[in-house]
Amino acid sequence: VEIYYSTRALGVSRSLAGDSLIVAVQSNSGGVSSIYCRYVFNCAYSGLNQLLGDFPRTKMGLKHEVAEMALMQVPDVLKEIGVTVMDGPFSQ
C-alpha cells in the first residue's frame, strides 16, 4: 500500500488497455503526476464529488453547507448539557 501525503487527487480514469486505473495527483509543490493502480478508495471526509474522470455515475447528489461551532467554557452547572440550535430550511 502506498500512501501519499500532502497530495490532491485530481481525477480517476481507465487506462487505454482497460486493465488498470490512472489517478492524476498534484503535490503541494504543484507538480502533477500519475499513479497506476487496480483499485481506488476515496476515504475523504468532504469534497466527494470533486474528482474528474471516466466515472460520472459516481457523482452523488450531496448538498454542502458551512456550519459554525462555538467552543465555550461554561459554568459547572451546564457542563453536562448539550444544546443544538438550528435556524433555516432543513430537510428530515
C-alpha positions as CSV (number, residue, x, y, z in Angstrom):
1,V,0.0,0.0,0.0
2,E,1.4,3.4,-1.0
3,I,0.2,6.4,1.0
4,Y,0.5,9.9,-0.5
5,Y,0.6,12.8,2.0
6,S,0.1,16.5,1.0
7,T,-1.3,15.3,-2.3
8,R,-4.6,16.1,-4.0
9,A,-6.3,13.6,-6.3
10,L,-7.5,15.4,-9.4
11,G,-9.2,12.7,-11.4
12,V,-9.5,8.9,-12.0
13,S,-9.7,7.4,-15.5
14,R,-9.3,4.0,-17.1
15,S,-6.0,3.0,-18.7
16,L,-6.0,2.6,-22.5
17,A,-5.8,-1.2,-22.1
18,G,-8.6,-1.1,-19.6
19,D,-6.8,-3.3,-17.0
20,S,-5.9,-0.5,-14.5
21,L,-6.9,2.9,-13.3
22,I,-4.9,6.1,-13.6
23,V,-5.1,8.6,-10.8
24,A,-3.9,12.1,-11.6
25,V,-2.4,13.7,-8.5
26,Q,-1.0,17.1,-7.6
27,S,1.5,17.6,-4.8
28,N,1.6,20.6,-2.5
29,S,4.6,21.9,-4.6
30,G,2.3,22.0,-7.7
31,G,3.8,19.0,-9.5
32,V,1.3,16.8,-11.3
33,S,1.9,13.1,-11.8
34,S,0.0,9.8,-12.5
35,I,-0.4,6.7,-10.3
36,Y,-1.4,3.4,-11.9
37,C,-3.4,1.0,-9.8
38,R,-6.2,-1.6,-9.7
39,Y,-8.3,0.0,-7.0
40,V,-9.1,3.5,-5.7
41,F,-10.7,4.2,-2.4
42,N,-12.0,7.7,-1.8
43,C,-11.9,8.0,2.0
44,A,-12.3,11.7,2.1
45,Y,-14.4,13.4,4.7
46,S,-15.6,16.1,2.3
47,G,-15.4,17.0,-1.4
48,L,-16.5,13.6,-2.6
49,N,-17.7,15.0,-5.9
50,Q,-14.6,16.8,-6.8
51,L,-12.8,14.1,-8.8
52,L,-12.8,14.3,-12.6
53,G,-12.5,11.4,-14.9
54,D,-14.3,8.5,-16.6
55,F,-16.8,7.7,-13.8
56,P,-19.6,10.2,-14.0
57,R,-22.0,7.8,-12.3
58,T,-20.0,8.0,-9.1
59,K,-21.2,11.6,-8.5
60,M,-23.5,11.8,-5.6
61,G,-26.3,14.4,-5.1
62,L,-24.7,15.9,-2.0
63,K,-25.5,19.3,-0.5
64,H,-22.7,21.1,1.2
65,E,-23.3,23.7,3.9
66,V,-20.9,25.6,6.0
67,A,-21.5,25.2,9.7
68,E,-20.0,27.0,12.7
69,M,-19.5,25.6,16.1
70,A,-18.8,27.8,19.1
71,L,-16.4,26.3,21.7
72,M,-17.1,27.9,25.1
73,Q,-16.2,27.4,28.7
74,V,-19.4,27.2,30.7
75,P,-20.3,27.1,34.4
76,D,-20.2,23.7,36.1
77,V,-24.0,23.5,36.2
78,L,-24.1,23.5,32.3
79,K,-21.1,21.2,31.7
80,E,-23.2,18.0,31.1
81,I,-25.8,19.7,28.9
82,G,-25.7,19.9,25.1
83,V,-27.7,22.4,23.1
84,T,-28.3,22.4,19.3
85,V,-29.8,25.5,17.6
86,M,-30.9,25.1,14.0
87,D,-32.0,28.1,12.1
88,G,-33.1,27.7,8.5
89,P,-34.8,25.3,6.0
90,F,-33.7,21.8,6.9
91,S,-35.0,18.5,5.5
92,Q,-35.6,15.4,7.6
